[in-house]
Amino acid sequence: MHAVSVGEVLAIAGLVDELKRRFPQHRIFVSTTTDTGQALARKRFGEANVFYFPMDFAFAIQPYMRALRPEMVVIAETEFWPNFLRLAHGSGARVAVVNARISDRSLPNYRRFQGLLRRLLANVDLFLAQTSADAGRLQDIGAQPNRVRVAGNLKFDMAAPAAPPIVAGLRESFAANASGPVLICGSTVDGEEPLLVKAFENLRVPHPRAVMILAPRHPERFPAVAGLLEQMSIPFWRRSLWKSEPLNGGVLLLDTIGELAALYALADIAFVGGSLVPRGGHNIIEPAQQGVAIVVGNHTENFRDIVGLFQSRDAVRIVGPAELPLVLMELLANDAERKALGQRAAETMRSQVGATGRTADELQKLLAPART
């Protein structure tokens, strides 16, 4: 199974467990592309079962095929590497793409190379799309219609993460120092932090004990965001250096990896980044799992179906930069509405579960002919 990075590793974790249960005599290997995905996969699946995805050259791919002799190759989302797909199919393995999605941003480029893609996608035996819209787009770019199914989004089935020690430490600190309310801004990108910090400054007027937990999306930006906080004269602490000091009226800069999802449980409001600026947004499922009131910007194209579903059930607030401070203030002023917003998010999550079982059913049917 190939999962590019952290998000895909988390999405396939339940599927890997289910396939192990159904195929106890088989061994399942997981490859990733990014270092962060590799670290998480090794922790989740065991170092002996995880490796870096090879570069898309025949001389790099063929040794893996000879060593693993896979009966099935499963790719998460849309990693269409030409040589890899050709050689995987040519090896006799069944090839499937699970949790498949075609973003608004990717679709025009795919359409531009539709002729080449049709030949490339002929190497895939089964596409399991997240939504009917994604299924239509897969056929539009060249996937054979009889090989496309809708199985749902695996990310709705992700188990909530176990809480690392920092969660209990912060909860104790907040209680001891009467801190709050707590605003968590996760997966933020360049251009968003100044807007969010200014909104937090507004919140501190009626809520002088408010706390912001700020989690930039990319680790390489941690120093730049720390510099911004210094420049804006906001009291802040780096998570990596925090020694339980009171955080009232300040920012905790989350300069660590893998803790954000569990920390959402502490939030009164969660803002999910990549959405106040035109970057397509990030996934809102992690705060939804915790039943937290969610706010996003109006650039959520990469997660149009998920955000659209939540919006249709009044389970998310979508704002522009100018509206952000007012919406945050209004939610904090109305406890009942804020809590109801979070509850609707959790209910929306629960209504979408089941993709793991449907995906495993389809993969089991696909593998059956290869084993007879």
Secondary structure, DSSP 4 states (H G I P E B T S, - for coil): -B--SHHHHHHHHHHHHHHHHH-TTS---EEESSHHHHHHHHHHH-GGGEEEPPPSSHHHHHHHHHHH--SEEEEES----HHHHHHHHHTT-EEEEEEE---TTTHHHHHHTHHHHHHHHTT-SEEEESSHHHHHHHHHTT--GGGEEE---GGGGPPPPPPPHHHHHHHHHHHHTT---EEEEEEE-TTTHHHHHHHHHHHHTT-TT-EEEEEESSGGGHHHHHHHHHHTT--EEEGGG--S---TTSEEE--SSS-HHHHGGG-SEEEESSTTTTS-----HHHHHTT-EEEEES--GGGHHHHHHHHHTT--EEE-TTTHHHHHHHHHH-HHHHHHHHHHHHHHHHHT--HHHHHHHHHHHHHHHHH-
